[in-house]
Amino acid sequence: MQFSISTFMQFTYEAQLPGCIVARNFIDSMITHTFQLSQPGNPVPVLATSLAYPAGYVPMKLATLSDIKKLFRYIPEEYKEFYQEVCDLPVREQVED
C-alpha cells in the first residue's frame, strides 16, 4: 500500500519501531498499515522532533472561549473543573486556519 496521508485517520509512532509509522484508516481500527519513513540503513526518522504546541495545548480562539463561558452554567458539575482549566489557558485573538 502507498502512503497517502489523506486516507488515514490515526497515526502512531513508537520507540519500538524507529523510523516507522503505523497508520489506521479509522480511529482504533484493527487493520493497520506500517510505513518505513526513514532511509534504509538510517534509523533517523523523517519526523519532527519538537512539539507543534510546546505549551501542551492548542491555542483557542477568543470567540470559542467566550462561547464556553456563556455555557458554563449548563456544564455538569463533574466536568466543570476541566472547563475551568480550559478557560484559564491563554488564548489568541486570531488563530491561523
Secondary structure, 3 states (H helix, E strand, C coil): CCCCHHHCCEEECCCCCCCEEEEECCCCCCCEEEEECCCCCCCCCCCCCCCCCCCCCCCCEHHHHHHHHHHHHHCCHHHHHHHHHHHHCCCECCCCC
